Amino acid sequence: MKVNVKEIREKLGFSQEMMAEKMNISQSAYARFELQKTKIDLARLTVFANSVGMNFIDVLTFPERYINVRDIGKEIGSNSPEIFIHIKIKEKKRTDIMKLLFGDNNIDILNE
């Protein structure tokens, strides 16, 4: 799965050293993460997303930006709205994103 970690970091003007410090990892570990030489799991992706002030869906789909579900209630005038989220993704990212959201074991159920 291609995640645009480097592009996000550069857009924000952060160095690799700065991101490593924010994520509480070494600079070399961050470089491997950015180059995707290490497995990008949900925990690491969430730490990265939090470090740059994004949610992991926005990181996965960057540079696209999707609605912030925390603010949707304000947008439609309700404190507990029924929420439907539509995410447009490239076909090659679909399975990876579904695995992140629902776990490896549940992906087959969703495809039935």
N, CA, C and O atoms as CSV, one atom per row, in Angstrom:
chain,resi,resn,atom,element,x,y,z
A,1,MET,N,N,0.841,-1.169,0.000
A,1,MET,CA,C,0.000,0.000,0.000
A,1,MET,C,C,0.887,1.233,0.000
A,1,MET,O,O,1.759,1.357,0.859
A,2,LYS,N,N,0.690,2.127,-0.922
A,2,LYS,CA,C,1.464,3.369,-1.026
A,2,LYS,C,C,0.796,4.439,-0.185
A,2,LYS,O,O,-0.349,4.817,-0.437
A,3,VAL,N,N,1.519,4.926,0.817
A,3,VAL,CA,C,1.049,6.018,1.657
A,3,VAL,C,C,1.999,7.182,1.425
A,3,VAL,O,O,3.216,6.996,1.427
A,4,ASN,N,N,1.459,8.379,1.225
A,4,ASN,CA,C,2.253,9.548,0.862
A,4,ASN,C,C,2.859,10.253,2.071
A,4,ASN,O,O,2.711,11.465,2.230
A,5,VAL,N,N,3.538,9.493,2.916
A,5,VAL,CA,C,4.117,10.012,4.155
A,5,VAL,C,C,5.116,11.132,3.860
A,5,VAL,O,O,5.052,12.195,4.476
A,6,LYS,N,N,6.017,10.904,2.941
A,6,LYS,CA,C,7.042,11.908,2.630
A,6,LYS,C,C,6.401,13.188,2.107
A,6,LYS,O,O,6.783,14.286,2.511
A,7,GLU,N,N,5.442,13.052,1.223
A,7,GLU,CA,C,4.764,14.220,0.653
A,7,GLU,C,C,4.052,15.034,1.744
A,7,GLU,O,O,4.087,16.265,1.724
A,8,ILE,N,N,3.414,14.350,2.684
A,8,ILE,CA,C,2.737,15.038,3.788
A,8,ILE,C,C,3.766,15.769,4.646
A,8,ILE,O,O,3.586,16.942,4.977
A,9,ARG,N,N,4.841,15.073,5.003
A,9,ARG,CA,C,5.895,15.676,5.832
A,9,ARG,C,C,6.479,16.911,5.161
A,9,ARG,O,O,6.636,17.953,5.797
A,10,GLU,N,N,6.801,16.795,3.870
A,10,GLU,CA,C,7.409,17.911,3.153
A,10,GLU,C,C,6.437,19.084,3.020
A,10,GLU,O,O,6.839,20.242,3.122
A,11,LYS,N,N,5.164,18.782,2.795
A,11,LYS,CA,C,4.159,19.846,2.674
A,11,LYS,C,C,4.069,20.652,3.965
A,11,LYS,O,O,3.838,21.861,3.933
A,12,LEU,N,N,4.251,19.979,5.100
A,12,LEU,CA,C,4.194,20.650,6.394
A,12,LEU,C,C,5.514,21.324,6.778
A,12,LEU,O,O,5.576,22.072,7.753
A,13,GLY,N,N,6.566,21.052,6.004
A,13,GLY,CA,C,7.865,21.658,6.265
A,13,GLY,C,C,8.615,21.017,7.416
A,13,GLY,O,O,9.468,21.655,8.033
A,14,PHE,N,N,8.304,19.753,7.716
A,14,PHE,CA,C,8.964,19.039,8.810
A,14,PHE,C,C,10.144,18.244,8.266
A,14,PHE,O,O,10.098,17.724,7.152
A,15,SER,N,N,11.192,18.157,9.063
A,15,SER,CA,C,12.329,17.306,8.720
A,15,SER,C,C,12.037,15.882,9.198
A,15,SER,O,O,11.119,15.656,9.987
A,16,GLN,N,N,12.827,14.933,8.710
A,16,GLN,CA,C,12.695,13.561,9.199
A,16,GLN,C,C,12.999,13.502,10.693
A,16,GLN,O,O,12.341,12.774,11.436
A,17,GLU,N,N,13.983,14.257,11.125
A,17,GLU,CA,C,14.339,14.275,12.544
A,17,GLU,C,C,13.175,14.768,13.392
A,17,GLU,O,O,12.887,14.208,14.450
A,18,MET,N,N,12.509,15.816,12.924
A,18,MET,CA,C,11.368,16.371,13.651
A,18,MET,C,C,10.238,15.352,13.745
A,18,MET,O,O,9.628,15.198,14.803
A,19,MET,N,N,9.952,14.649,12.636
A,19,MET,CA,C,8.882,13.649,12.636
A,19,MET,C,C,9.247,12.474,13.534
A,19,MET,O,O,8.389,11.941,14.238
A,20,ALA,N,N,10.506,12.069,13.514
A,20,ALA,CA,C,10.945,10.964,14.382
A,20,ALA,C,C,10.723,11.336,15.843
A,20,ALA,O,O,10.261,10.516,16.637
A,21,GLU,N,N,11.052,12.569,16.189
A,21,GLU,CA,C,10.862,13.016,17.568
A,21,GLU,C,C,9.372,13.036,17.927
A,21,GLU,O,O,8.991,12.586,19.007
A,22,LYS,N,N,8.532,13.556,17.029
A,22,LYS,CA,C,7.087,13.603,17.269
A,22,LYS,C,C,6.506,12.201,17.462
A,22,LYS,O,O,5.591,12.000,18.260
A,23,MET,N,N,7.061,11.225,16.707
A,23,MET,CA,C,6.546,9.857,16.761
A,23,MET,C,C,7.257,9.011,17.812
A,23,MET,O,O,6.908,7.849,18.020
A,24,ASN,N,N,8.257,9.599,18.477
A,24,ASN,CA,C,9.013,8.915,19.521
A,24,ASN,C,C,9.736,7.669,19.000
A,24,ASN,O,O,9.730,6.609,19.626
A,25,ILE,N,N,10.357,7.838,17.829
A,25,ILE,CA,C,11.166,6.772,17.226
A,25,ILE,C,C,12.478,7.385,16.750
A,25,ILE,O,O,12.612,8.609,16.719
A,26,SER,N,N,13.435,6.559,16.383
A,26,SER,CA,C,14.713,7.077,15.876
A,26,SER,C,C,14.529,7.630,14.463
A,26,SER,O,O,13.567,7.298,13.770
A,27,GLN,N,N,15.464,8.473,14.057
A,27,GLN,CA,C,15.399,9.042,12.710
A,27,GLN,C,C,15.533,7.940,11.664
A,27,GLN,O,O,14.874,7.995,10.626
A,28,SER,N,N,16.372,6.945,11.920
A,28,SER,CA,C,16.527,5.853,10.950
A,28,SER,C,C,15.254,5.015,10.860
A,28,SER,O,O,14.890,4.555,9.778
A,29,ALA,N,N,14.575,4.814,11.995
A,29,ALA,CA,C,13.297,4.084,11.965
A,29,ALA,C,C,12.260,4.884,11.195
A,29,ALA,O,O,11.465,4.321,10.442
A,30,TYR,N,N,12.271,6.200,11.385
A,30,TYR,CA,C,11.336,7.042,10.624
A,30,TYR,C,C,11.644,6.973,9.129
A,30,TYR,O,O,10.725,6.879,8.315
A,31,ALA,N,N,12.918,7.020,8.761
A,31,ALA,CA,C,13.295,6.951,7.343
A,31,ALA,C,C,12.800,5.656,6.717
A,31,ALA,O,O,12.289,5.668,5.596
A,32,ARG,N,N,12.944,4.534,7.428
A,32,ARG,CA,C,12.428,3.250,6.914
A,32,ARG,C,C,10.909,3.291,6.780
A,32,ARG,O,O,10.359,2.763,5.813
A,33,PHE,N,N,10.223,3.918,7.745
A,33,PHE,CA,C,8.765,4.076,7.687
A,33,PHE,C,C,8.375,4.899,6.467
A,33,PHE,O,O,7.460,4.533,5.728
A,34,GLU,N,N,9.073,6.011,6.260
A,34,GLU,CA,C,8.763,6.893,5.138
A,34,GLU,C,C,9.015,6.212,3.795
A,34,GLU,O,O,8.255,6.393,2.843
A,35,LEU,N,N,10.075,5.438,3.731
A,35,LEU,CA,C,10.394,4.710,2.494
A,35,LEU,C,C,9.575,3.423,2.354
A,35,LEU,O,O,9.664,2.720,1.348
A,36,GLN,N,N,8.776,3.133,3.389
A,36,GLN,CA,C,7.934,1.943,3.448
A,36,GLN,C,C,8.752,0.661,3.344
A,36,GLN,O,O,8.360,-0.309,2.696
A,37,LYS,N,N,9.910,0.699,4.013
A,37,LYS,CA,C,10.749,-0.494,4.106
A,37,LYS,C,C,10.357,-1.331,5.318
A,37,LYS,O,O,10.792,-2.473,5.465
A,38,THR,N,N,9.526,-0.745,6.189
A,38,THR,CA,C,8.954,-1.482,7.313
A,38,THR,C,C,7.445,-1.515,7.119
A,38,THR,O,O,6.881,-0.652,6.446
A,39,LYS,N,N,6.809,-2.490,7.697
A,39,LYS,CA,C,5.358,-2.639,7.561
A,39,LYS,C,C,4.653,-1.444,8.202
A,39,LYS,O,O,4.950,-1.064,9.334
A,40,ILE,N,N,3.723,-0.867,7.464
A,40,ILE,CA,C,2.935,0.232,7.999
A,40,ILE,C,C,1.661,-0.366,8.582
A,40,ILE,O,O,0.744,-0.738,7.850
A,41,ASP,N,N,1.617,-0.453,9.914
A,41,ASP,CA,C,0.431,-0.986,10.569
A,41,ASP,C,C,-0.438,0.164,11.062
A,41,ASP,O,O,-0.033,1.325,11.024
A,42,LEU,N,N,-1.636,-0.175,11.526
A,42,LEU,CA,C,-2.590,0.841,11.955
A,42,LEU,C,C,-2.046,1.675,13.101
A,42,LEU,O,O,-2.247,2.889,13.124
A,43,ALA,N,N,-1.363,1.055,14.049
A,43,ALA,CA,C,-0.825,1.791,15.195
A,43,ALA,C,C,0.191,2.839,14.735
A,43,ALA,O,O,0.109,3.998,15.141
A,44,ARG,N,N,1.127,2.450,13.910
A,44,ARG,CA,C,2.158,3.380,13.431
A,44,ARG,C,C,1.533,4.470,12.565
A,44,ARG,O,O,1.910,5.638,12.659
A,45,LEU,N,N,0.582,4.087,11.727
A,45,LEU,CA,C,-0.090,5.065,10.871
A,45,LEU,C,C,-0.870,6.072,11.714
A,45,LEU,O,O,-0.890,7.260,11.393
A,46,THR,N,N,-1.504,5.617,12.774
A,46,THR,CA,C,-2.257,6.499,13.660
A,46,THR,C,C,-1.328,7.472,14.371
A,46,THR,O,O,-1.646,8.654,14.504
A,47,VAL,N,N,-0.177,6.978,14.831
A,47,VAL,CA,C,0.811,7.858,15.478
A,47,VAL,C,C,1.270,8.923,14.490
A,47,VAL,O,O,1.361,10.099,14.842
A,48,PHE,N,N,1.560,8.520,13.260
A,48,PHE,CA,C,1.973,9.491,12.240
A,48,PHE,C,C,0.871,10.514,12.006
A,48,PHE,O,O,1.126,11.718,12.002
A,49,ALA,N,N,-0.361,10.029,11.810
A,49,ALA,CA,C,-1.487,10.921,11.547
A,49,ALA,C,C,-1.666,11.928,12.682
A,49,ALA,O,O,-1.845,13.120,12.432
A,50,ASN,N,N,-1.617,11.456,13.919
A,50,ASN,CA,C,-1.741,12.356,15.067
A,50,ASN,C,C,-0.605,13.371,15.104
A,50,ASN,O,O,-0.810,14.525,15.481
A,51,SER,N,N,0.583,12.945,14.717
A,51,SER,CA,C,1.754,13.825,14.742
A,51,SER,C,C,1.648,14.957,13.737
A,51,SER,O,O,2.241,16.019,13.929
A,52,VAL,N,N,0.895,14.737,12.664
A,52,VAL,CA,C,0.744,15.780,11.640
A,52,VAL,C,C,-0.645,16.418,11.672
A,52,VAL,O,O,-0.986,17.214,10.798
A,53,GLY,N,N,-1.452,16.063,12.690
A,53,GLY,CA,C,-2.769,16.680,12.851
A,53,GLY,C,C,-3.797,16.212,11.838
A,53,GLY,O,O,-4.682,16.974,11.449
A,54,MET,N,N,-3.684,14.952,11.403
A,54,MET,CA,C,-4.628,14.389,10.441
A,54,MET,C,C,-5.219,13.109,11.027
A,54,MET,O,O,-4.705,12.586,12.016
A,55,ASN,N,N,-6.308,12.594,10.419
A,55,ASN,CA,C,-6.763,11.265,10.794
A,55,ASN,C,C,-6.203,10.274,9.777
A,55,ASN,O,O,-5.772,10.665,8.693
A,56,PHE,N,N,-6.211,8.991,10.133
A,56,PHE,CA,C,-5.520,8.029,9.271
A,56,PHE,C,C,-6.174,7.866,7.904
A,56,PHE,O,O,-5.484,7.533,6.940
A,57,ILE,N,N,-7.481,8.089,7.788
A,57,ILE,CA,C,-8.140,8.016,6.471
A,57,ILE,C,C,-7.596,9.110,5.566
A,57,ILE,O,O,-7.319,8.863,4.393
A,58,ASP,N,N,-7.438,10.326,6.103
A,58,ASP,CA,C,-6.884,11.408,5.298
A,58,ASP,C,C,-5.433,11.132,4.910
A,58,ASP,O,O,-5.006,11.498,3.815
A,59,VAL,N,N,-4.680,10.496,5.787
A,59,VAL,CA,C,-3.303,10.121,5.453
A,59,VAL,C,C,-3.312,9.093,4.325
A,59,VAL,O,O,-2.551,9.214,3.364
A,60,LEU,N,N,-4.175,8.081,4.443
A,60,LEU,CA,C,-4.229,7.028,3.420
A,60,LEU,C,C,-4.637,7.554,2.057
A,60,LEU,O,O,-4.145,7.083,1.032
A,61,THR,N,N,-5.533,8.525,2.044
A,61,THR,CA,C,-6.083,9.003,0.779
A,61,THR,C,C,-5.456,10.311,0.308
A,61,THR,O,O,-5.870,10.865,-0.710
A,62,PHE,N,N,-4.457,10.808,1.043
A,62,PHE,CA,C,-3.796,12.063,0.693
A,62,PHE,C,C,-3.372,12.052,-0.761
A,62,PHE,O,O,-2.823,11.044,-1.207
A,63,PRO,N,N,-3.590,13.096,-1.521
A,63,PRO,CA,C,-3.899,14.460,-1.136
A,63,PRO,C,C,-5.399,14.800,-1.061
A,63,PRO,O,O,-5.746,15.953,-0.804
A,64,GLU,N,N,-6.276,13.842,-1.275
A,64,GLU,CA,C,-7.707,14.123,-1.145
A,64,GLU,C,C,-8.030,14.422,0.309
A,64,GLU,O,O,-7.291,14.005,1.200
A,65,ARG,N,N,-9.113,15.133,0.566
A,65,ARG,CA,C,-9.535,15.470,1.934
A,65,ARG,C,C,-11.008,15.111,2.061
A,65,ARG,O,O,-11.823,15.475,1.213
A,66,TYR,N,N,-11.335,14.402,3.117
A,66,TYR,CA,C,-12.703,13.963,3.329
A,66,TYR,C,C,-13.293,14.602,4.567
A,66,TYR,O,O,-12.567,15.160,5.390
A,67,ILE,N,N,-14.590,14.526,4.703
A,67,ILE,CA,C,-15.304,15.170,5.797
A,67,ILE,C,C,-14.822,14.662,7.152
A,67,ILE,O,O,-14.575,13.469,7.332
A,68,ASN,N,N,-14.696,15.563,8.075
A,68,ASN,CA,C,-14.299,15.220,9.433
A,68,ASN,C,C,-15.546,14.748,10.165
A,68,ASN,O,O,-16.449,15.546,10.416
A,69,VAL,N,N,-15.614,13.466,10.513
A,69,VAL,CA,C,-16.847,12.930,11.105
A,69,VAL,C,C,-17.140,13.531,12.463
A,69,VAL,O,O,-18.284,13.468,12.914
A,70,ARG,N,N,-16.159,14.111,13.135
A,70,ARG,CA,C,-16.427,14.772,14.422
A,70,ARG,C,C,-17.270,16.010,14.227
A,70,ARG,O,O,-17.995,16.402,15.141
A,71,ASP,N,N,-17.199,16.647,13.054
A,71,ASP,CA,C,-17.923,17.885,12.803
A,71,ASP,C,C,-19.224,17.692,12.032
A,71,ASP,O,O,-19.944,18.663,11.802
A,72,ILE,N,N,-19.540,16.479,11.633
A,72,ILE,CA,C,-20.708,16.267,10.794
A,72,ILE,C,C,-22.004,16.627,11.511
A,72,ILE,O,O,-22.942,17.101,10.871
A,73,GLY,N,N,-22.080,16.412,12.828
A,73,GLY,CA,C,-23.279,16.771,13.574
A,73,GLY,C,C,-23.589,18.250,13.481
A,73,GLY,O,O,-24.749,18.641,13.345
A,74,LYS,N,N,-22.557,19.073,13.554
A,74,LYS,CA,C,-22.739,20.521,13.429
A,74,LYS,C,C,-23.226,20.886,12.035
A,74,LYS,O,O,-24.043,21.791,11.865
A,75,GLU,N,N,-22.714,20.171,11.042
A,75,GLU,CA,C,-23.048,20.495,9.664
A,75,GLU,C,C,-24.503,20.191,9.335
A,75,GLU,O,O,-25.100,20.892,8.519
A,76,ILE,N,N,-25.086,19.172,9.942
A,76,ILE,CA,C,-26.471,18.833,9.615
A,76,ILE,C,C,-27.428,19.125,10.767
A,76,ILE,O,O,-28.591,18.723,10.726
A,77,GLY,N,N,-26.938,19.833,11.806
A,77,GLY,CA,C,-27.795,20.317,12.876
A,77,GLY,C,C,-28.298,19.271,13.840
A,77,GLY,O,O,-29.437,19.363,14.298
A,78,SER,N,N,-27.492,18.279,14.165
A,78,SER,CA,C,-27.918,17.246,15.094
A,78,SER,C,C,-26.731,16.820,15.951
A,78,SER,O,O,-25.585,16.850,15.502
A,79,ASN,N,N,-27.016,16.425,17.182
A,79,ASN,CA,C,-25.952,15.937,18.050
A,79,ASN,C,C,-25.633,14.474,17.815
A,79,ASN,O,O,-24.529,14.028,18.130
A,80,SER,N,N,-26.577,13.715,17.267
A,80,SER,CA,C,-26.350,12.285,17.024
A,80,SER,C,C,-26.923,11.882,15.671
A,80,SER,O,O,-27.878,11.109,15.604
A,81,PRO,N,N,-26.349,12.398,14.603
A,81,PRO,CA,C,-26.871,12.065,13.278
A,81,PRO,C,C,-26.507,10.647,12.852
A,81,PRO,O,O,-25.555,10.056,13.362
A,82,GLU,N,N,-27.264,10.124,11.929
A,82,GLU,CA,C,-26.876,8.878,11.278
A,82,GLU,C,C,-25.833,9.267,10.246
A,82,GLU,O,O,-26.047,10.177,9.445
A,83,ILE,N,N,-24.713,8.578,10.270
A,83,ILE,CA,C,-23.600,8.993,9.424
A,83,ILE,C,C,-23.325,7.958,8.348
A,83,ILE,O,O,-23.196,6.766,8.625
A,84,PHE,N,N,-23.239,8.433,7.129
A,84,PHE,CA,C,-22.827,7.617,5.999
A,84,PHE,C,C,-21.563,8.265,5.453
A,84,PHE,O,O,-21.534,9.467,5.190
A,85,ILE,N,N,-20.541,7.474,5.288
A,85,ILE,CA,C,-19.287,8.011,4.775
A,85,ILE,C,C,-18.999,7.356,3.439
A,85,ILE,O,O,-18.990,6.131,3.322
A,86,HIS,N,N,-18.768,8.167,2.453
A,86,HIS,CA,C,-18.428,7.693,1.116
A,86,HIS,C,C,-16.992,8.117,0.847
A,86,HIS,O,O,-16.668,9.304,0.882
A,87,ILE,N,N,-16.140,7.144,0.581
A,87,ILE,CA,C,-14.734,7.433,0.325
A,87,ILE,C,C,-14.386,6.935,-1.069
A,87,ILE,O,O,-14.582,5.765,-1.397
A,88,LYS,N,N,-13.876,7.830,-1.868
A,88,LYS,CA,C,-13.441,7.469,-3.218
A,88,LYS,C,C,-11.960,7.124,-3.152
A,88,LYS,O,O,-11.132,7.959,-2.787
A,89,ILE,N,N,-11.637,5.884,-3.511
A,89,ILE,CA,C,-10.244,5.436,-3.482
A,89,ILE,C,C,-9.926,4.698,-4.769
A,89,ILE,O,O,-10.816,4.221,-5.474
A,90,LYS,N,N,-8.655,4.617,-5.052
A,90,LYS,CA,C,-8.222,3.850,-6.209
A,90,LYS,C,C,-8.402,2.371,-5.907
A,90,LYS,O,O,-8.232,1.948,-4.764
A,91,GLU,N,N,-8.738,1.596,-6.899
A,91,GLU,CA,C,-9.005,0.164,-6.728
A,91,GLU,C,C,-7.856,-0.557,-6.039
A,91,GLU,O,O,-8.088,-1.435,-5.207
A,92,LYS,N,N,-6.623,-0.200,-6.373
A,92,LYS,CA,C,-5.478,-0.911,-5.793
A,92,LYS,C,C,-5.323,-0.649,-4.297
A,92,LYS,O,O,-4.674,-1.437,-3.609
A,93,LYS,N,N,-5.902,0.435,-3.771
A,93,LYS,CA,C,-5.831,0.724,-2.340
A,93,LYS,C,C,-7.033,0.154,-1.571
A,93,LYS,O,O,-6.993,0.080,-0.343
A,94,ARG,N,N,-8.075,-0.239,-2.256
A,94,ARG,CA,C,-9.322,-0.645,-1.614
A,94,ARG,C,C,-9.133,-1.753,-0.582
A,94,ARG,O,O,-9.557,-1.604,0.564
A,95,THR,N,N,-8.511,-2.847,-0.965
A,95,THR,CA,C,-8.346,-3.989,-0.059
A,95,THR,C,C,-7.504,-3.610,1.150
A,95,THR,O,O,-7.827,-4.003,2.272
A,96,ASP,N,N,-6.424,-2.849,0.940
A,96,ASP,CA,C,-5.571,-2.446,2.055
A,96,ASP,C,C,-6.339,-1.574,3.048
A,96,ASP,O,O,-6.203,-1.751,4.259
A,97,ILE,N,N,-7.125,-0.655,2.558
A,97,ILE,CA,C,-7.894,0.223,3.436
A,97,ILE,C,C,-8.969,-0.567,4.163
A,97,ILE,O,O,-9.199,-0.343,5.352
A,98,MET,N,N,-9.630,-1.484,3.474
A,98,MET,CA,C,-10.654,-2.314,4.117
A,98,MET,C,C,-10.023,-3.156,5.231
A,98,MET,O,O,-10.632,-3.331,6.287
A,99,LYS,N,N,-8.822,-3.675,5.012
A,99,LYS,CA,C,-8.137,-4.464,6.042
A,99,LYS,C,C,-7.816,-3.602,7.254
A,99,LYS,O,O,-7.969,-4.046,8.392
A,100,LEU,N,N,-7.370,-2.364,7.015
A,100,LEU,CA,C,-7.084,-1.466,8.119
A,100,LEU,C,C,-8.336,-1.144,8.932
A,100,LEU,O,O,-8.295,-1.098,10.161
A,101,LEU,N,N,-9.440,-0.923,8.236
A,101,LEU,CA,C,-10.678,-0.548,8.918
A,101,LEU,C,C,-11.345,-1.718,9.627
A,101,LEU,O,O,-11.849,-1.563,10.739
A,102,PHE,N,N,-11.351,-2.893,8.992
A,102,PHE,CA,C,-12.146,-4.005,9.501
A,102,PHE,C,C,-11.332,-5.225,9.916
A,102,PHE,O,O,-11.895,-6.181,10.448
A,103,GLY,N,N,-10.031,-5.214,9.689
A,103,GLY,CA,C,-9.184,-6.334,10.053
A,103,GLY,C,C,-9.116,-7.373,8.948
A,103,GLY,O,O,-10.032,-7.494,8.134
A,104,ASP,N,N,-8.023,-8.119,8.930
A,104,ASP,CA,C,-7.803,-9.129,7.891
A,104,ASP,C,C,-8.876,-10.201,7.866
A,104,ASP,O,O,-9.287,-10.642,6.793
A,105,ASN,N,N,-9.334,-10.626,9.039
A,105,ASN,CA,C,-10.283,-11.748,9.112
A,105,ASN,C,C,-11.682,-11.375,8.647
A,105,ASN,O,O,-12.456,-12.252,8.265
A,106,ASN,N,N,-12.020,-10.095,8.672
A,106,ASN,CA,C,-13.376,-9.670,8.314
A,106,ASN,C,C,-13.510,-9.237,6.861
A,106,ASN,O,O,-14.623,-8.982,6.401
A,107,ILE,N,N,-12.424,-9.148,6.140
A,107,ILE,CA,C,-12.459,-8.622,4.777
A,107,ILE,C,C,-13.293,-9.525,3.848
A,107,ILE,O,O,-13.981,-9.016,2.962
A,108,ASP,N,N,-13.245,-10.844,4.033
A,108,ASP,CA,C,-14.002,-11.745,3.164
A,108,ASP,C,C,-15.512,-11.561,3.358
A,108,ASP,O,O,-16.272,-11.642,2.394
A,109,ILE,N,N,-15.946,-11.317,4.586
A,109,ILE,CA,C,-17.368,-11.098,4.875
A,109,ILE,C,C,-17.866,-9.873,4.122
A,109,ILE,O,O,-18.974,-9.881,3.587
A,110,LEU,N,N,-17.055,-8.819,4.077
A,110,LEU,CA,C,-17.458,-7.578,3.430
A,110,LEU,C,C,-17.535,-7.720,1.917
A,110,LEU,O,O,-18.279,-6.984,1.269
A,111,ASN,N,N,-16.794,-8.636,1.352
A,111,ASN,CA,C,-16.786,-8.801,-0.100
A,111,ASN,C,C,-17.864,-9.751,-0.611
A,111,ASN,O,O,-17.998,-9.933,-1.821
A,112,GLU,N,N,-18.638,-10.362,0.292
A,112,GLU,CA,C,-19.682,-11.307,-0.152
A,112,GLU,C,C,-20.852,-10.608,-0.759
A,112,GLU,O,O,-21.809,-11.257,-1.180
